[in-house]
Amino acid sequence: MKKYINKSGFAMVCLGALSLIIGYPLGWTDHNAMLLSAAGMIIAGVVAHVYFLKKDSKY
């Protein structure tokens, strides 16, 4: 289970980007909630990814 937690940050970034890519042709960009949730997911994913990289580093 721990090996999947380490990759959860990257998965959040991918899901956020994928929701933006899918939402654009479907016309979901008129609503701020969808755009902000996707942007929040990307930012949280980047923070989590950097945190797990720092945590696993030897230095």
C-alpha positions in Angstrom: 0.0 0.0 0.0 2.9 2.4 0.8 4.2 2.1 -2.8 0.9 3.5 -4.1 0.8 6.4 -1.6 4.2 7.6 -2.9 2.7 7.9 -6.4 -0.5 9.6 -5.4 0.8 13.1 -6.0 1.6 12.3 -9.6 -1.8 10.7 -10.0 -3.5 13.8 -8.7 -1.7 16.0 -11.2 -2.7 13.6 -14.0 -6.3 13.5 -12.9 -6.5 17.3 -12.7 -4.9 17.8 -16.1 -7.2 15.1 -17.6 -10.3 16.8 -16.1 -9.3 20.1 -17.7 -8.6 18.4 -21.1 -11.9 16.5 -21.0 -13.9 19.5 -19.7 -12.9 21.9 -22.4 -14.6 20.1 -25.4 -17.6 19.3 -23.2 -18.2 22.9 -22.4 -17.6 22.6 -18.6 -15.3 25.6 -18.6 -18.2 28.0 -18.0 -18.3 27.0 -14.3 -15.6 28.1 -11.9 -16.1 25.2 -9.6 -14.8 22.7 -12.1 -11.9 24.9 -13.1 -10.9 25.6 -9.5 -11.2 22.0 -8.4 -9.0 20.8 -11.3 -6.5 23.6 -10.5 -6.6 22.7 -6.8 -6.0 19.0 -7.6 -3.0 19.9 -9.8 -1.5 22.1 -7.1 -2.1 19.6 -4.3 -0.7 16.9 -6.5 2.5 18.9 -7.1 2.9 19.6 -3.4 2.4 15.9 -2.5 4.7 14.7 -5.2 7.5 17.1 -4.0 6.9 16.1 -0.4 7.2 12.4 -1.1 10.3 12.9 -3.2 11.9 14.9 -0.4 10.8 12.3 2.2 12.4 9.4 0.2 15.6 11.3 -0.5 18.8 10.5 1.5 19.9 14.1 1.7 
